[in-house]
Amino acid sequence: MNLSRCKQRLKALLAVCSRPGRILILMQNNPDPDAISSAAAVQEIARILLKKRAIIGHGGIFGRAENRAMVQQLHIKTRQIGHTDLERFRIICLVDTQPYSGNNVLFHGQRADIVIDHHEKTNRLPWNAEVSDIRPHYGATSTILYEYLRAANIRISQRLATALYYGIQSDTSELGRKASKADIEAFQELTSLADLRRLARIRRAPVPPAYFGMLHEALSNAVLAGHTVITFLAQCTNPDMVAEMAEMMLRLQGVDTSVGYGVCKNTLHISARAPHERGNLAKQMKRVTAGIGTGGGHRSMAGGQVPITDDKADLLLAHVRERILRYLAGNKPAHPLLIPEPLPEKHETS
Ligand SMILES: [Mn+2]
């Protein structure tokens, strides 16, 4: 976006944030690096230009070890909040998510003042915000915020640069997916500002044994249906794992869609990934979750959530599985990806 338009947007953002009252920067329930860095950037803008301390909040947990390492290493303070806590804030700013999209704590009817996001606009439940900056053609919300920081003439600290760099890197799959010219420009500029050594440590954050257990389960359950690979986690302790599996399996040769789904507590999480923008995963995800949950995203990256109750879990799971096959795998027959090989017979060694 050109500088003068971006300056106008920044002005609108500052006009709302400068009103009296506390500011909440709200991310998705289970924030990813793009959301975390975008929130940190808004916080920095409010701190430097308005001398206000904004709180960064999210409804769920930091599932991935990398994300926990990110907030620790880059000193980004966040707070877990519920939808009743929202009343304590006068100004609510959503980043990397939209009102009523199903992945944040804003309940239907609760108002957001500012929304900055790069997902396709959700129309399931209509919403309005005083400032709404939605750029679906951008690969990362971090890129939008990078442009705000530039328009504000703020010197980007090494920590914030590292966060933004990581946000763009992870949402665009190292610029390999859905990276616009703006993303590439921001990424290049941030390369010289970021602490790449620290980032390498964040990305290699230690994981617990359960991580490998989930990996094992997802791989054992993986099926191939046409050009779609589908992984399933019956019990996952971490909703981000579903997305991670979908991301990882996209590397399988011959595959043009990768889907992961899994049950975490009382929610079925679904993630879909494609290596290109030719299809429209957001649209298909809306079909998969229509009437039973929420779903959306981008053409090459989408997610959905379906609330489940114990008594209907099996029924719903079967229903979702059938819809995934129909809408994301063209109803092609599914075959196990890995067939366990029989153990070799023991030979006497001489
Ligand atoms: Mn994002």
Boltz pocket constraint, residues with backbone or C-beta under 6 A from the ligand:
constraints:
  - pocket:
      binder: B
      contacts: [[A, 34], [A, 35], [A, 96], [A, 118], [A, 139], [A, 140], [A, 141], [A, 171]]
      max_distance: 6.0
